[in-house]
């Protein structure tokens, strides 16, 4: 399965860039990080880069809920989902839907793949 994911988060003036980077790397340890004017971008180009997220979904026993939410984000060859930045900073995974407000904003994950439904099933498999 071919995968290219872009992970992004705004870095607010009250936030430490290093902490935002740590939040992303806690969930995606293999991500390649780039910093751009108050925005952090990271890239993952393999399933292995999603193993930590997969493990966290499994350990929190939220597979069914995660699958339902992720499937809502499938469109054409893309899956889009959002993670809570504060939860990620402490190594936890907390999803939320687009439009929900969070104090410091989300971590946005955009995954391009040749089979997005298969990717979601792999990420949330039983």
PyMOL commands that set and color helices and strands:
alter all, ss='L'
color gray80, all
select helices_A, chain A and resi 17-27+47-59+63-72+85-89+116-123
alter helices_A, ss='H'
color red, helices_A
select strands_A, chain A and resi 3-10+32-36+39-44+74-75+78-84+95-96+106-113
alter strands_A, ss='S'
color yellow, strands_A
deselect
rebuild
show_as cartoon
